[in-house]
């Protein structure tokens, strides 16, 4: 709940694509507004164009799973994947 409230800059109770982009970019990797919109649409269950705290929880879980899968495959810990990395 605390993280959701930190991302919900306008205190609307919803997170929009720009708020999501800013939060994801603060994690150290710049995100485009289009990438944020795509991620938002993946979890926007009611088609509002924003995500609720519950939807954000699902998005956060998804991101954590993808990050863990990436780190598992990134055997050389370079932060990028190559054909060589995947073949190790």
Residue pairs with C-beta under 8 A, 6 or more apart in sequence:
1 53
3 60
4 15
4 53
4 56
4 57
5 11
6 23
7 15
7 19
7 20
7 22
7 23
7 56
8 14
8 15
8 19
9 19
9 22
10 19
12 50
13 52
13 53
14 48
14 50
14 51
14 52
15 23
15 40
15 50
15 51
15 56
16 40
16 49
16 50
17 33
17 36
17 37
17 40
17 49
18 33
18 36
20 31
20 36
20 39
20 40
20 51
21 31
21 32
21 33
21 35
21 36
24 31
24 35
24 36
24 39
25 31
39 59
40 49
40 50
40 51
40 59
42 59
42 62
43 51
43 55
43 56
43 58
43 59
43 62
44 50
44 51
44 55
45 55
51 59
70 81
73 81
73 85
73 86
74 80
74 81
74 85
75 85
75 88
76 85
76 88
78 85
